[in-house]
Amino acid sequence: MGDLDVGKDVGGFAKALHRGLTYSSLVGIYAEWHIPIIETVAWLQTLGLTKGTPRMYIGDFVAKAISERRKNRQAGKKPAHGKDEDAAKDMLDRFLDANDRDPKHFTNGDIAVGMSDNVVAGSDTTAATLTALLYHMLKIPNTLTKLRREIADGSAFGKLSSPVTFKQAQELPYLQAGIQETLRVYPSVGLPLERVVPAGGTHL
């Protein structure tokens, strides 16, 4: 969203996210406060007295981004990341593609929720996961030695560029095992992950 380009919190998103986490912590304990607060803030927002809750603020940003991208796609304009024909599509383009293919299965609501979650998530969770990965690697030195060997071998055989690409990192089995094990012992998301199961349930 431009933070790294200008060296500041563009649009106040970091501040909004921090406020949102503080709010979630409180209403997680005092759940009965949530609906009255949301209704009051929504009313104040209609009067132009507030930008709304952090979620509303982010929701407005996401709605504008989706609308702008749709207009650009209809006009045949490519986003900045799409000027390179080989560049991977970003998540918004992928969501819009899924909506175009099957709007009943992947609705406009799904796009909005997916994009909002991508704005909200990914900062604290990524930081927590990376911190845990480094902590455990350093705590158990032989794992760090194996990872360094895998990276050195990858570089020696020309399998890794500088910086290492996402695709290249996915092809480092020991690194991937370390990431997956970190997520197993230290899951950064405190919410249940939904599953679609067949009739009669399934065994895990």
N, C-alpha and C positions, 0 to 999 in steps of 0.2 A: 504493500500500500504506500510505499515511498519513504518509509521511516529511515532506511539506511541511506537513501539518496540525500536527504536533507538533514539527517542527524537529530531528528526530533519526532515526537509523537504526533504524526499526521492525523488530523481529525479527532484527536483525543481518545483513540481506541484503547491504548494501554490503560489509560485512566478509567475508561468505561468498563473494561474487563475486570480491573481490580475492584471497582465498586460492585460489579456483578457477583464476584466471588464472595465479597463481604456480605452482600445481601443474601446470597444462597446459603451461607453459613448460618445466618440468623433465622431465616424462614425454615431452614431444615430443622431447627429446634422449636421455633414458635410458628408452626405451620398455619395456625388459624389467622395469623396476621396477613398472609400472602394475598388472598382475594381482596380484602378491603384496601390494602396498599395499592395493588395493581389497578383497581377500579378508580381510586382517587387520582393516581398519577395519569391514567388514561384520560380522565376528565380534564385535568390541568393541561395535558398535552393539546387537547382540542381547543383550549383557550389560548394556546401559544405561550403558556407560562413555564413550560419545561420541554426538554427534548424527549422526555419519557424515561422509562427505566433503561438501564444499560442494554437489556434485550431488545427493547423497542428501538433504541438508537441504532443498534446493530442491524435489526430487521429493516429499518428504513434504508440503511446503507446497502444492504443486500438487495432489496427490491429495486433500488436505482441501478445497481450494477447489472442485475439480470435484464432490466428493461433496456439499458444502454447496449448490452451485448447483443440482445435480440435485434435491435435496430441496425447495428453494425453488420450482423450476419445477413440480414435481409438486404442490406445495401452492398453486400459482397466485400465489406471491409474486414481485414484480418486483425486480430489483436496483436500487440507488440511482440508477444512470444511466438506468433504464428507466421512472421515474415520468413523465417527459415522453414522450408518445406519439410525438413527432417525433424523439426522441433516437436516434442511431445505436446499434446493438447493439455490445457489446464483443466481443472476439475469442473469449472463452469461450462466449458465447451462440451465436456463429456456428459454432464448432466443434461444439457440442452439437446445433445444428440440422442440420449436415451428417451427424452420427452418427445422428440420428433418421431422416433421409431414407434413408441407405444405410449401415447399420452394418458391412456387409462391406467396402465400399470405403473408408470413413473410420471406422476402428476406435477403440476406447477408448485403445489405444496411441498412435494418431495424435493424439488430443486431448492426452494427457499429454506427448508429445514437443513438440507445438506450443506448449503452455502453458509448458513448461520453457524452451524456446528464447526465448519472449517475455520471461520473467523474466531470463534470463541475457543475452540480446542487448538492443540498443537503447540502452544507456547509453554504453559506450565507442565503439561504432560510430557512434552519432548524433553524439556529441561530436567524433569524428575527422572525420566528413563535414562538419559545420558549420564546424569550424576550417579545413578545406581549402577550402571554398566561400568563406569570408570572406577567406582568404589570397589566393586567386587573383583574387577580385574587386578586392581592394585593390592587388594587384600589377599588374593590367591595368585602370587607372582608367576607360577608356572602357566596359568591361563594367559597372562599378558605375554609371556615368552612365546607361546604357541601362536598367538595372534600376530605378534611382530614378525615371526617367521613366515606366516602365511602372506602377510603384506609384502615382506622382502622378496619372497619367491614370486609373487604376482608382478612386482616391479621388474625383477630380473628377467622374467619371461615375456615382458612387454604386454602383460594383461591389464596393467593399471596405468592410467594417465595421471597428470597432476593439474588440477585436483582430480581425485577419483570420482567417476560418475556414479549415479544411482544404480545403473544397470551393472557396472563393474562390481560395486559393493555387494549386490545381490548374488553375485557368482563367487563370493568368498564364503565357503561353507562354515568355517570356524567362527568368523565374525557373525554370520547369521545365527548360528547356534548360541553364541553369547548374547545376542540381542533377544532371542526368543526365551532363553533361560532367565534373563533379567526381567522380562515382562511376566514370566511365570511366578518368580519369587517376589517381585516388587511391582505389581500392577499399578500403574499410575491413575487409572480410571476407576473410581469407586462406584461404578454403576454396572448393573447386569448387562451382558451383551445378549441381544435378542437372537433367537434361532427360529428358523422355520422347520418344523418337524412333521413327519408323515402322520396320518391318522393312527391313533393308538400310542403315539409317543415314540421315543427312541432311547437307547441305552448309551450312556457316555462312559 
